[in-house]
Amino acid sequence: MSCIQSVESTVIEKLKLLFGKAVASQKANDHQQALSYFTQALNQIESIHETTQDIDQLQYKILYNICLIYKQQCNVTLANVFIDKALQMANKLQQQDEVASCLDIRGIVKRLKGDYEGALIDHNKSIEIKLKIDNKEGLEVTQSYHRMGMVYQHQGKYDGAFSLYEKSLKIDSSVFDVNHPRIAHTYNNMGMVYDDQGKYDDAISMYEKSLKI
């Protein structure tokens, strides 16, 4: 192993250590500590003159996870900044599954910001990529359907929202057990659509299905 390769290996190991500590803190809901570790890792990456694919991959994961933290904290401005950076890195790495994932998360952030049309555009783009990868409406696609349904629901387009929830439910039901949390979540959202429309009996029926799970 050359000196350059040895130094590179040491740098990557240090970055992986910081990343591991950050993820552990994130899982423990210690967001400030997680952000501290992620930021330290980013600063180290930015000091590297020429990065490798491994380092670019790690940088993508860091940016993506920082976005998730800010999204959870409802800091949509910073969440948007970091998901844009993560999307740029996913495109650089030419990893279409990660591009689709970033578009979905950015769609959620846009919905939280009230940019409903922008959210729908991102979710639609994500679905197009996912269908090209899998060539079928799989579980990843149903997540995008569900997220689009939430956008329609916020817009008051209840028929569109309900249709997408039904579509998502049909696919999920063909894969998961009837007691899976994803199915319960969809029933709950369908109940909320009925609730928003003033169809309270139908809403209660859906809520009860969700609660039984």
Salt bridges, closest charged atoms under 4 A:
ASP56 OD2 - LYS92 NZ 3.22
ASP84 OD1 - ARG106 NH1 3.08
ASP104 OD1 - HIS123 ND1 2.77
ASP104 OD2 - LYS130 NZ 2.57
ASP104 OD2 - ARG147 NH1 3.13
ASP122 OD2 - ARG106 NE 2.83
ASP122 OD2 - LYS110 NZ 3.08
GLU137 OE2 - LYS167 NZ 3.93
ASP172 OD1 - ARG182 NH2 3.05
